[in-house]
Amino acid sequence: MALAADRNPSDITTTAIAKQMGLSQAALFKHFPTKDAILVAVMEWVTENLLARVDAEVRATPVPLDALEALFNAHVEFIIAHPGVPRLVFGELQRSRRSVPGRVVQALMQSYGERVAAILARAKAQRALAEGVDVEAAAMLFIGTIQGLVMQSLMRGDIGQLRQHAPRVFAIYRRGIERAR
């Protein structure tokens, strides 16, 4: 993940990975038979840790739209703490054929989307959403909003700016889906 923070994941060699870890390439291959196996392990770690972080925030916040905001902020903080993750995720999604790491990324995105949709469904059941809000579309927009923020910060070369822009962007998202009081 550290290597992906400042370079294209497809350009990262197993030699560079071994060097970053303080291992020989042979030692690296004792634990991981291929580069894809390394990427699978990394994406499994990302899945476990990101989902654990956002789940904890959601459990601690009983009001659905507040839980959605807590999830949004937890996700942003995870990306700031692990800036190589977006490059790894986007890199896997860009592969022309679905690799094993790509399938792990797809499963992560599906599981994440289901969590967001479940929160939105709770908000809808509590009549907290504006009339006619499409929960599935709102979940896609939520994820796309984070992805857009990440892309903007990557283009500017400053992942830390997420912390500055995220609250303002989420406020616009929330106003778009929340029932008027």
C-alpha positions as CSV (number, residue, x, y, z in Angstrom):
1,M,0.0,0.0,0.0
2,A,2.8,2.4,0.8
3,L,4.3,1.9,-2.7
4,A,0.9,2.5,-4.3
5,A,0.6,5.8,-2.5
6,D,2.9,7.5,-5.1
7,R,3.0,5.3,-8.1
8,N,0.8,3.3,-10.5
9,P,0.2,-0.2,-8.9
10,S,0.9,-1.9,-12.3
11,D,4.4,-0.4,-12.2
12,I,5.2,-1.9,-8.7
13,T,7.4,-4.9,-9.1
14,T,7.9,-7.8,-6.7
15,T,11.5,-6.6,-6.3
16,A,10.2,-3.2,-5.1
17,I,7.7,-4.9,-2.7
18,A,10.4,-7.1,-1.3
19,K,12.8,-4.1,-0.8
20,Q,10.0,-2.1,0.9
21,M,9.4,-5.0,3.3
22,G,13.1,-5.5,4.0
23,L,13.0,-9.0,2.4
24,S,14.7,-10.7,-0.5
25,Q,12.5,-11.5,-3.5
26,A,12.9,-15.2,-2.7
27,A,11.7,-14.7,0.8
28,L,8.7,-12.8,-0.5
29,F,7.8,-15.7,-2.9
30,K,8.0,-18.1,0.0
31,H,4.8,-16.4,1.4
32,F,3.2,-15.3,-1.8
33,P,3.5,-17.4,-5.0
34,T,2.6,-14.5,-7.4
35,K,2.2,-10.8,-7.4
36,D,-1.6,-11.3,-7.7
37,A,-1.4,-13.3,-4.4
38,I,0.2,-10.2,-2.8
39,L,-2.6,-8.0,-4.2
40,V,-5.3,-10.4,-2.9
41,A,-3.8,-10.3,0.6
42,V,-3.6,-6.5,0.5
43,M,-7.2,-6.1,-0.8
44,E,-8.4,-8.6,1.8
45,W,-6.7,-6.5,4.5
46,V,-8.4,-3.4,3.1
47,T,-11.8,-5.1,3.0
48,E,-11.5,-6.3,6.6
49,N,-10.2,-3.0,8.0
50,L,-12.3,-0.6,6.0
51,L,-15.5,-2.5,6.7
52,A,-14.7,-2.9,10.4
53,R,-14.1,0.8,10.7
54,V,-17.2,1.9,8.9
55,D,-19.3,-0.7,10.7
56,A,-18.1,0.5,14.1
57,E,-19.1,4.1,13.2
58,V,-22.5,3.0,12.0
59,R,-23.2,1.0,15.2
60,A,-22.2,3.9,17.3
61,T,-24.7,6.3,15.5
62,P,-28.3,5.3,15.7
63,V,-29.8,8.1,13.5
64,P,-29.5,6.7,9.9
65,L,-28.5,9.9,8.1
66,D,-26.0,10.7,10.9
67,A,-24.7,7.1,10.6
68,L,-24.3,7.7,6.8
69,E,-22.3,10.8,7.6
70,A,-20.2,8.9,10.1
71,L,-19.6,6.2,7.5
72,F,-18.6,8.8,5.0
73,N,-16.1,10.5,7.4
74,A,-14.7,7.1,8.5
75,H,-14.1,6.1,4.9
76,V,-12.4,9.4,4.1
77,E,-10.1,9.0,7.2
78,F,-9.3,5.5,6.1
79,I,-8.2,6.8,2.7
80,I,-6.1,9.6,4.3
81,A,-4.4,7.0,6.5
82,H,-3.8,4.6,3.6
83,P,-3.4,6.7,0.5
84,G,-2.3,3.8,-1.7
85,V,-5.6,2.1,-1.4
86,P,-7.5,4.2,-4.0
87,R,-4.8,3.6,-6.6
88,L,-4.9,-0.2,-5.9
89,V,-8.7,-0.3,-6.1
90,F,-8.9,1.8,-9.2
91,G,-6.0,-0.1,-10.8
92,E,-7.8,-3.4,-10.3
93,L,-11.1,-2.1,-11.6
94,Q,-9.3,-0.9,-14.8
95,R,-7.9,-4.3,-15.7
96,S,-9.4,-5.6,-18.9
97,R,-9.9,-9.1,-17.4
98,R,-11.2,-9.8,-13.9
99,S,-8.3,-11.0,-11.9
100,V,-8.6,-12.6,-8.5
101,P,-7.6,-9.3,-6.8
102,G,-10.2,-7.6,-9.0
103,R,-12.9,-10.0,-7.8
104,V,-11.9,-9.1,-4.2
105,V,-12.3,-5.4,-5.0
106,Q,-15.7,-6.1,-6.6
107,A,-16.8,-8.0,-3.5
108,L,-15.7,-5.1,-1.3
109,M,-17.6,-2.6,-3.5
110,Q,-20.7,-4.7,-3.4
111,S,-20.5,-5.3,0.4
112,Y,-19.9,-1.6,1.0
113,G,-22.8,-0.6,-1.3
114,E,-25.1,-2.9,0.5
115,R,-24.2,-1.3,3.8
116,V,-24.9,2.2,2.4
117,A,-28.2,1.0,0.9
118,A,-29.2,-0.6,4.2
119,I,-28.7,2.7,6.0
120,L,-30.6,4.6,3.4
121,A,-33.4,2.0,3.6
122,R,-33.6,2.6,7.4
123,A,-33.7,6.4,6.8
124,K,-36.5,5.9,4.2
125,A,-38.4,3.7,6.7
126,Q,-38.1,6.4,9.3
127,R,-39.3,8.9,6.7
128,A,-36.0,10.8,6.9
129,L,-35.5,10.8,3.1
130,A,-37.1,13.3,0.7
131,E,-40.1,11.9,-1.1
132,G,-39.2,9.8,-4.1
133,V,-35.5,9.2,-3.3
134,D,-34.3,6.1,-5.0
135,V,-32.3,4.2,-2.4
136,E,-30.2,2.3,-5.0
137,A,-29.3,5.5,-6.9
138,A,-28.6,7.3,-3.6
139,A,-26.2,4.5,-2.6
140,M,-24.4,4.7,-5.9
141,L,-24.1,8.5,-5.6
142,F,-22.7,8.2,-2.1
143,I,-20.0,5.9,-3.3
144,G,-19.4,8.0,-6.4
145,T,-19.1,11.1,-4.2
146,I,-16.2,9.6,-2.2
147,Q,-14.6,8.3,-5.5
148,G,-14.9,11.8,-7.0
149,L,-13.3,13.4,-3.9
150,V,-10.5,10.9,-4.1
151,M,-9.9,11.5,-7.8
152,Q,-9.7,15.2,-7.2
153,S,-7.2,14.8,-4.4
154,L,-5.1,12.4,-6.5
155,M,-5.0,14.9,-9.4
156,R,-3.9,17.6,-7.0
157,G,-1.3,15.3,-5.4
158,D,-2.7,16.0,-1.9
159,I,-4.8,13.2,-0.3
160,G,-5.0,15.2,2.9
161,Q,-7.3,17.8,1.3
162,L,-10.1,15.2,1.6
163,R,-10.5,16.2,5.2
164,Q,-11.1,19.8,4.1
165,H,-13.6,19.1,1.3
166,A,-15.4,16.0,2.6
167,P,-17.7,17.8,5.1
168,R,-18.8,20.3,2.6
169,V,-19.5,17.8,-0.1
170,F,-21.4,15.5,2.2
171,A,-23.5,18.4,3.3
172,I,-24.6,18.9,-0.3
173,Y,-25.3,15.2,-0.7
174,R,-27.4,15.1,2.5
175,R,-29.4,18.1,1.5
176,G,-30.2,16.3,-1.7
177,I,-31.7,13.2,-0.1
178,E,-33.0,14.5,3.3
179,R,-36.6,15.2,3.9
180,A,-37.3,18.9,4.3
181,R,-38.2,19.8,7.9
